[in-house]
Amino acid sequence: MAGGDGRPAGGPPPSVARYAIGVIVLVGAIASQYVLPQHVAAFRAVYGTLVGDVAVVYLLPVLVFALLVGAGPLRGWRAHFAIAVPRGLGWYGVLSLLALVVLFVSALVYLAVDPGALRLLDRPNPALEAARGDPWFFVGFSFVVGAFEETLFRGWVFGYWLARRTPWLLPALLSSALFAAVHLYYGTTYGAAAPLVFPTLFLIGFAFAATYRDAGGNLVVPALLHGANDAAAYLTLVSLLAGEALHWTVVLVGALVMLVLWALRPRGALPAPALPS
């Protein structure tokens, strides 16, 4: 009898080697879009279309993880909505505010050490520049990207270790660092100022990992929050006020929700359900 992850029920979990291959393919697939089209003309036709880009960057890693690791870490993808919604909003809100504090402190350090580097942040964001022709499409498409990235980074990269009953904090930190690191275009665009951007990506990734853990593997809520985060950025191309309002409304509501959760916590803890077995 087969389990939900494609292996015999009660059998050994997928090996770390198979998991590592999936991670390598994921990183390689994401990095390839920044390298291959620029240096190999034959790849420009593939990466030059949305379908081709999505196929290489997202569908290929999904296929590899599905074959090598299986669906085990994804079994709770719609579990515990009553926990996932408030925890997801709470983690996202609080860590987004923390990211703002980190950005402010880092900017002060830059002002003292290398104030000229801050001007690099005035460079256009390449993702937003690519969306200027049809910003509303990218507002909607943000939720597709959010679903793919949460399935990959929180579902498989992070969830693999929880499915093995590994303590969650170190895998959450490492998977969030990997999530931030694969956004290579920030490094190539902002150069010496890029360290100001990556802490925000790391903290948002950690918020989604914590939501996945707290809600027993729920991926829907992290995917929606991820999509809303990206959609707000694209919405600024239509209306700066609307985009900023959407972003900060979700952040502040989330922070308020976490404050309430903390005030109502039973005996100083916010217990989480176990991952589906």
C-alpha positions in Angstrom: 0.0 0.0 0.0 1.4 3.4 -1.0 1.5 6.4 1.2 0.6 10.0 0.1 4.2 10.7 -0.9 4.4 7.8 -3.4 6.4 5.5 -1.2 5.2 2.4 0.7 3.3 3.4 3.8 5.6 3.1 6.8 8.7 3.0 4.6 11.8 5.1 5.0 11.6 8.8 4.1 13.3 10.0 0.9 17.0 10.2 1.3 18.9 13.4 1.9 20.7 12.8 -1.3 17.5 12.9 -3.3 16.4 16.0 -1.5 19.7 17.7 -2.2 19.3 17.0 -5.9 16.0 18.7 -5.8 17.4 21.7 -4.1 20.3 21.9 -6.6 17.9 21.7 -9.5 15.7 24.4 -7.9 18.6 26.8 -7.4 20.0 26.1 -10.8 16.7 26.6 -12.5 16.1 30.0 -10.9 19.7 31.1 -11.5 19.6 30.0 -15.1 17.2 32.8 -16.1 19.8 35.4 -15.1 22.7 33.7 -16.9 21.7 31.5 -19.9 19.6 34.1 -22.0 22.4 36.6 -21.6 25.2 34.3 -22.8 23.5 31.7 -25.0 21.4 33.0 -27.8 19.6 29.7 -28.2 18.0 30.0 -24.8 16.6 33.5 -25.4 13.5 32.0 -27.2 12.8 29.8 -24.2 13.2 32.5 -21.5 11.8 35.2 -23.7 8.3 33.8 -23.2 6.3 33.6 -20.0 5.4 29.9 -20.6 9.0 29.0 -21.3 10.3 30.9 -18.3 7.7 29.3 -15.9 8.4 25.9 -17.3 12.2 26.1 -16.6 12.1 28.1 -13.4 9.2 26.5 -11.6 7.7 23.4 -13.4 11.1 21.7 -13.7 11.9 21.9 -10.0 8.4 20.8 -9.1 8.7 17.7 -11.3 12.1 16.9 -9.8 10.9 17.2 -6.2 7.8 15.3 -7.0 9.8 12.4 -8.4 12.6 12.3 -5.9 11.0 13.5 -2.7 7.3 12.9 -3.2 4.3 14.7 -1.9 4.8 14.0 1.7 5.8 17.5 2.7 2.7 18.8 0.8 0.1 16.7 2.4 -1.1 19.4 4.8 -1.3 22.1 2.1 -4.9 23.1 3.1 -4.8 22.0 6.7 -5.8 24.1 9.8 -7.1 27.3 8.2 -8.4 28.5 11.5 -4.7 28.5 12.7 -3.1 29.3 9.3 -4.9 32.6 8.7 -4.2 34.4 12.0 -0.7 33.0 12.4 0.2 33.8 8.8 -1.0 37.3 9.0 0.7 37.7 12.4 4.1 36.4 11.3 4.0 38.4 8.1 3.0 41.6 9.9 5.5 41.4 12.7 8.5 40.3 10.6 7.7 42.9 7.9 7.9 45.6 10.6 11.1 44.0 11.9 12.4 44.2 8.3 11.6 47.9 8.2 13.6 48.4 11.4 16.6 46.4 10.0 16.4 48.5 6.9 16.5 51.7 8.8 19.4 50.6 11.0 21.3 49.3 8.0 20.8 52.6 6.2 22.2 54.5 9.1 25.3 52.3 8.9 25.6 52.9 5.2 25.3 56.7 5.8 28.2 56.4 8.2 30.4 54.1 6.2 29.5 54.4 2.5 26.7 57.0 1.9 27.3 56.9 -1.9 26.1 53.3 -2.0 22.6 54.3 -1.0 22.2 56.0 -4.3 22.3 52.6 -6.0 18.9 51.9 -4.6 17.5 54.5 -7.0 18.1 52.1 -9.9 14.9 50.7 -11.3 13.8 47.3 -10.0 14.1 45.0 -13.0 11.0 43.0 -12.1 8.9 46.1 -12.0 10.4 47.4 -15.1 9.5 44.3 -17.0 5.9 44.6 -15.8 5.3 48.2 -16.9 3.6 47.2 -20.2 0.9 45.3 -18.4 1.0 45.8 -14.6 -2.5 44.4 -14.0 -1.4 41.0 -15.5 1.5 40.9 -13.1 -0.7 41.9 -10.1 -2.7 38.7 -10.8 0.2 36.6 -11.8 1.9 37.4 -8.5 -0.5 34.8 -6.9 0.6 32.1 -9.4 4.3 32.8 -8.5 3.4 32.8 -4.8 1.8 29.4 -5.1 4.9 28.0 -7.0 7.4 29.5 -4.7 5.6 28.5 -1.5 5.2 24.9 -2.7 8.9 24.7 -3.5 10.6 26.7 -0.7 8.2 26.1 2.2 6.6 22.9 1.0 9.6 20.9 -0.1 12.8 22.8 0.9 11.6 23.5 4.4 8.8 20.9 4.8 11.1 18.0 4.0 12.8 18.4 7.4 9.6 18.7 9.3 8.3 15.6 7.6 11.4 13.9 9.1 10.5 15.3 12.5 13.5 17.6 12.6 13.4 20.6 15.0 12.0 23.4 12.9 14.1 26.5 13.6 17.4 25.7 11.8 15.6 24.4 8.6 13.5 27.6 8.7 16.5 29.8 8.9 18.4 27.9 6.2 15.4 27.7 3.8 14.7 31.4 4.3 18.4 32.3 3.6 18.2 30.2 0.4 14.9 31.9 -0.6 16.6 35.3 -0.2 19.8 34.3 -2.0 18.1 33.1 -5.2 16.8 36.6 -5.8 20.0 37.2 -7.7 18.8 40.2 -9.6 18.9 42.3 -6.5 22.6 41.7 -6.2 23.3 42.5 -9.8 21.0 45.6 -9.8 21.9 47.2 -6.5 25.5 46.1 -6.1 27.0 47.3 -2.8 23.5 48.4 -1.6 22.0 44.9 -2.1 22.6 43.9 1.6 19.8 46.4 2.5 17.3 44.4 0.5 18.1 40.7 1.4 17.1 40.9 5.1 13.6 41.7 4.1 13.4 38.7 1.8 14.9 36.5 4.5 12.4 37.7 7.2 9.4 37.3 4.9 10.6 33.8 4.0 10.9 33.0 7.7 7.3 34.3 8.3 6.0 31.9 5.7 8.0 29.0 7.1 6.7 29.7 10.6 3.2 29.8 9.2 3.7 26.4 7.5 5.0 25.0 10.7 2.4 26.5 13.0 -0.5 25.4 10.7 0.6 21.8 10.2 1.9 22.3 6.7 -0.7 24.7 5.3 0.6 26.2 2.0 -2.5 28.1 0.9 -2.2 31.0 3.4 1.6 31.5 2.8 1.0 31.5 -0.9 -1.8 34.1 -0.7 0.3 36.3 1.5 3.3 35.9 -0.8 1.1 36.8 -3.7 -0.3 39.8 -2.0 3.2 41.0 -1.1 4.3 40.9 -4.7 1.0 42.1 -6.1 1.3 45.3 -3.9 4.6 46.0 -5.5 3.2 45.7 -9.0 0.1 47.7 -8.1 2.4 50.7 -7.4 2.9 50.8 -11.2 -0.9 51.5 -11.5 -1.2 53.7 -8.4 1.6 54.3 -5.9 -1.0 55.1 -3.2 -3.0 51.9 -3.8 0.1 49.7 -3.8 1.5 51.1 -0.6 -2.0 51.1 1.0 -2.4 47.4 0.2 1.0 46.5 1.5 0.9 48.4 4.7 -2.8 47.5 5.5 -1.8 43.8 5.4 1.3 44.4 7.4 -0.4 46.5 10.1 -3.5 44.2 10.4 -1.1 41.2 10.6 0.9 42.9 13.4 -2.3 43.6 15.3 -3.4 40.0 14.9 -0.1 38.8 16.3 -0.4 41.2 19.2 -3.8 39.7 20.0 -2.6 36.2 19.6 0.3 36.9 22.0 -2.1 38.5 24.5 -4.4 35.5 24.4 -1.6 32.8 24.3 -2.1 29.9 26.7 0.6 29.9 29.4 3.1 31.8 27.2 3.0 29.5 24.2 1.4 29.4 20.8 1.1 25.6 20.2 1.1 24.3 16.7 -0.6 21.1 15.4 1.6 18.2 14.3 2.3 17.8 10.6 0.0 15.3 8.9 1.6 11.8 9.0 
